[in-house]
Amino acid sequence: MCHVCVINNVKSSMLSRRDFFRKTAAAGLAATAAGAVSARPALAQASGKVVDLTHTLDGDFPTFDGKPGILFTENVNFDESGYQIWELTIFEHSGTHIDAPLHFSKDGTSVAELDPQNLICPLCIIDIKSKAAEEPNSMVEPEDVEAYVSAHGEIPQGACVAMNSGWQDKLGDPSYRNDAEGNFAFPGFSKAATDMLADMGAASIAVDTLSLDPGNSSDFAVHYSWLPSGRFGIENIANLDALPARGATLFVGAPKHKDGTGGPARVMAMI
């Protein structure tokens, strides 16, 4: 065989092999893409309805200490520069926010160190609106947890258990924070209930009020027991009425600043 023929045959073989590998790679990418789609959570494919559980944070949103939770200062003006930037001063425990273990312990887990596995979890909602309407400082008690389990099944491992007291309806009114005498007055969890939930394997709790403990608490028993155990809480959660008592998946967009004791979070649920 002539040298030219050999060279042409080699070139032809190389092109054929390149074409083969090109097609194989394309098929592999297609398979990978298909696998990625099939690996998405079944719940995400089943419905896709997303409910925002986050209040919009501004300087008027009520806070535990009564001070504005966020301040805005213009840093770059659009008319002057063609773009705009706000400089924000934010207090960690403002708006819809997380209480990390470090909030009530000397050396506990910071908000940046929370296990991501616990930031996407089953959501269980315990409704106490009836008794909250009669007693502002009412609590989620063990019997409320037992009634929930009886009606909806066991609390899943790693779940977030949320209190729905209907307190969101009071936003914009002083009664969201205080009673007529100016005392703190809002529902929360009892320590007995959170001890039970810890034994059941819940990883977080949430309230639609300013605090995990009720307003009239003097010892912050839930804060001092739940948080130092390595679990976290969510305060001022919104729109729980838009969700079923069981079946939603919670997505907690926790902030990730070093040594953070908590912080405003974007919290959503999918059903």
C-alpha atoms as one frame of an Amber mdcrd trajectory, in Angstrom:
protein
   0.000   0.000   0.000   1.370   3.474  -0.900   2.315   6.006   1.738  -0.491
   8.326   0.622  -3.035   5.511   0.970  -1.769   4.666   4.451  -2.001   8.298
   5.536  -5.526   8.626   4.108  -6.626   5.446   5.851  -5.232   6.669   9.169
  -6.987  10.021   8.747 -10.242   8.241   7.932  -9.892   6.008  10.977  -9.143
   8.968  13.224 -12.159  10.882  11.950 -14.367   7.839  12.469 -13.115   7.440
  16.034 -13.610  11.159  16.742 -17.152  10.933  15.396 -17.770   7.894  17.572
 -16.477   9.613  20.709 -18.418  12.769  19.852 -21.651  10.828  19.551 -20.873
   8.824  22.689 -20.196  12.011  24.689 -23.428  13.561  23.440 -25.354  10.472
  24.435 -23.664  10.534  27.830 -24.592  14.158  28.394 -28.179  13.440  27.429
 -28.275  10.526  29.844 -26.773  12.669  32.583 -29.345  15.372  31.994 -32.134
  12.823  32.083 -30.713  11.422  35.291 -30.586  14.886  36.846 -34.240  15.438
  36.035 -35.245  12.057  37.409 -33.219  12.732  40.553 -35.273  15.816  41.425
 -37.455  15.329  44.485 -40.676  13.555  43.600 -42.627  16.258  45.409 -41.169
  18.926  43.135 -42.426  17.053  40.078 -45.785  16.202  41.629 -47.122  19.728
  42.018 -44.644  22.558  42.054 -46.832  24.982  44.018 -44.569  27.182  46.126
 -45.840  29.186  49.092 -43.723  32.037  50.428 -43.599  31.875  54.227 -41.526
  35.046  54.582 -42.692  38.484  55.658 -41.220  41.458  53.809 -38.723  43.104
  56.137 -38.745  46.860  56.546 -38.085  49.288  59.359 -41.690  49.098  60.555
 -41.850  45.333  61.057 -42.298  44.644  64.795 -39.282  43.383  66.728 -38.864
  41.945  70.199 -36.928  44.941  71.510 -39.030  47.485  69.646 -36.130  48.869
  67.614 -36.158  48.877  63.784 -34.782  45.554  62.575 -33.378  46.981  59.350
 -32.166  50.423  58.290 -31.594  51.580  54.713 -28.951  54.129  53.735 -28.417
  55.099  50.110 -24.905  54.116  49.061 -25.070  54.687  45.293 -27.665  56.927
  43.647 -29.131  55.806  40.316 -29.491  59.313  38.816 -25.867  60.065  39.619
 -24.251  56.731  38.775 -26.612  54.773  36.526 -27.078  52.050  39.139 -28.101
  51.935  42.766 -27.042  50.236  46.002 -28.417  50.335  49.527 -26.242  50.035
  52.583 -28.133  47.892  55.098 -27.900  47.797  58.863 -29.626  44.597  59.957
 -30.217  43.133  63.383 -30.018  39.362  63.186 -33.337  38.623  64.866 -35.651
  40.670  62.673 -38.539  39.817  60.401 -38.908  36.177  59.425 -35.673  34.895
  60.882 -33.737  31.973  62.319 -32.674  31.426  65.902 -29.492  29.348  65.722
 -28.192  27.329  68.709 -25.513  29.991  69.277 -28.263  32.500  70.108 -28.801
  30.914  73.536 -25.531  29.098  74.170 -21.949  30.244  74.639 -20.387  28.064
  71.952 -23.278  26.469  70.090 -23.739  25.992  66.363 -23.819  29.257  64.423
 -26.318  29.942  61.677 -23.520  29.388  59.138 -22.885  25.928  60.559 -26.448
  24.599  60.438 -26.659  21.192  58.780 -28.045  21.738  55.244 -29.887  18.422
  55.613 -32.153  20.137  58.141 -32.857  23.168  55.935 -34.983  21.138  53.521
 -37.426  19.064  55.513 -41.015  17.918  56.059 -43.281  20.583  57.537 -45.887
  19.761  60.185 -48.311  22.516  61.217 -50.086  22.459  64.578 -53.114  24.756
  64.633 -53.879  26.460  67.962 -55.875  29.403  66.595 -58.939  28.668  68.718
 -57.189  28.804  72.073 -54.922  31.657  70.968 -58.026  33.725  70.268 -59.068
  33.246  73.905 -55.633  33.503  75.551 -52.898  35.566  73.860 -50.118  33.773
  75.755 -51.379  30.297  74.948 -48.886  27.574  74.084 -48.464  24.484  71.981
 -48.735  21.816  74.691 -48.026  18.053  74.609 -51.734  17.366  74.130 -51.663
  19.493  70.964 -48.780  17.404  69.645 -50.632  14.201  70.553 -53.794  15.449
  68.829 -51.779  16.254  65.722 -50.208  12.789  65.636 -53.615  11.188  66.137
 -55.097  13.146  63.232 -52.162  13.287  60.805 -49.642  10.610  61.731 -46.208
  10.556  63.309 -43.853  13.545  63.162 -41.242  12.659  60.493 -37.597  12.542
  61.498 -35.903  15.889  60.872 -39.214  17.709  60.486 -39.933  21.337  61.248
 -42.993  21.640  63.474 -44.730  24.998  63.113 -47.263  26.665  65.377 -50.161
  28.321  63.559 -51.787  30.658  66.069 -53.335  33.011  63.523 -51.145  35.814
  64.867 -50.258  37.009  61.371 -53.678  38.670  61.216 -52.527  41.093  63.913
 -49.633  42.509  61.891 -49.885  46.277  61.639 -51.566  46.437  65.044 -49.779
  46.875  68.408 -51.467  43.651  69.602 -49.007  41.649  67.498 -46.484  42.414
  70.258 -48.261  43.776  73.331 -51.539  43.662  75.212 -53.527  46.759  76.202
 -51.259  47.277  79.249 -48.121  47.194  77.117 -47.003  43.729  78.224 -45.635
  41.166  75.796 -48.537  38.957  74.732 -48.351  36.325  72.000 -48.443  32.519
  71.712 -45.436  30.180  71.668 -44.347  26.643  72.472 -44.231  25.092  75.939
 -41.016  23.377  77.001 -42.956  20.179  77.617 -44.077  20.196  73.980 -40.627
  20.897  72.555 -39.107  18.208  74.801 -41.630  15.796  73.293 -40.808  16.949
  69.756 -37.091  16.513  70.435 -37.753  12.927  71.501 -39.731  12.415  68.298
 -36.781  13.558  66.194 -37.953  16.996  65.048 -35.022  19.192  63.990 -36.640
  22.634  64.108 -39.706  24.534  65.243 -41.388  27.635  63.863 -43.816  30.228
  65.185 -45.955  32.902  63.559 -45.091  35.253  66.422 -42.100  37.181  67.771
 -40.718  34.385  69.944 -40.490  30.619  70.353 -41.589  31.170  73.969 -44.938
  32.825  74.736 -44.941  36.557  75.386 -45.384  36.248  79.146 -42.413  33.887
  79.561 -39.927  35.019  82.180 -37.414  32.189  81.791 -37.319  31.568  77.994
 -37.414  27.858  78.760 -37.840  26.828  75.125 -34.978  28.995  73.939 -32.707
  27.671  76.686 -33.544  24.016  76.027 -34.319  23.702  72.329 -31.498  25.812
  70.912 -28.576  24.513  73.031 -29.612  20.978  72.002 -28.335  21.803  68.502
 -31.738  22.496  66.951 -32.945  25.784  65.482 -36.111  27.839  65.419 -37.888
  30.151  62.990 -39.788  33.192  64.242 -42.356  35.360  62.433 -43.132  32.704
  59.833 -45.927  33.701  57.443 -48.829  32.248  55.430 -49.254  28.954  57.264
 -52.970  28.988  56.445 -52.047  28.416  52.798 -50.578  24.987  53.605 -51.942
  21.614  54.691 -51.219  20.369  58.201 -48.937  17.729  56.701 -47.364  17.069
  53.314 -45.442  20.256  52.486 -41.678  20.395  52.151 -39.972  23.341  53.822
 -37.020  25.188  52.263 -35.127  27.423  54.697 -32.835  29.956  53.051 -30.650
  30.425  56.105 -28.097  33.238  56.054 -24.476  32.131  56.250 -22.449  34.736
  58.077 -19.594  33.679  60.346 -20.499  33.299  64.031 -24.087  34.331  63.333
 -26.615  33.749  66.102 -29.377  33.785  63.501 -30.617  36.096  60.821 -33.393
  37.042  58.408 -34.213  34.095  56.156 -36.213  33.427  53.009 -38.492  30.546
  53.937 -40.673  28.747  51.401 -42.717  25.573  51.190 -43.613  23.341  48.266
 -46.768  21.269  48.032
